[in-house]
Amino acid sequence: MKFLISMHINPAVIDALTDQEKAAIGDGHGKFIEALKKSGELITTQALVDPSQAAVVSVRNGQPVVTDGPFLESKEYLGGFYLIDCENKERAIELASQIPDTAIEGLGVEVRQVMFADGQLEA
């Protein structure tokens, strides 16, 4: 079963961390990635730039309209994700609990099963 583990970032929470705490988060993600690779459960992982660098695209009267910045004004934003393939939701939650962000109040980690991929419904 495939699951998306998304990490939601609050810049105020990150800014309040010490350099040592920030480094520990980075090191923790590195170890988590290596463990997922070793277990064969990692499909991919990506970190995203700050939403201020985003572009929102819509089509009006057949023409694309592009707006700079985030789609939603929010204090939290999607910071990155892990796409994993594991046995069940319980295992996905077990893996998500190993992400260092889960230990920091104000940062969120969400687990969602993939419903549709590559033109096929997931089982």
C-alpha positions, 0 to 999 in steps of 0.5 A: 500500500502506498502512503503520502507522509506530508510535513507541515511547517510553521515558519515561526516554530522553525525560527524559534529553534536553535541552530543545534535543534535545526541540525538535529532535525536535518540529521534525523531526516537523513537517518530516516531516509537511510532506514526507509531505503534499507527497508525498501519502503521509500518511493521518493521524498521531496522538500519544497521551497517556501510558498512565497516562491510559489505560483498559482495558476488558473485559467480564465476565459481560456487564458492562463492567469498566474499569481505569485505567492501561496494559494492560501494565506496560512501560518503553516504550509506543506514543507515536503513529503515522503511517498512510501510503500508499506504493508498497511496504515499502521506501519505507515503511522509507525514510520511517520512517528520516526520523523523528527518533526513529530517531536516538535510542537507546532509542526505537523506530520500527516499520513494519507493513503494514496487512492489513485496513481499512474492512472490506476486505483490503488488497492 
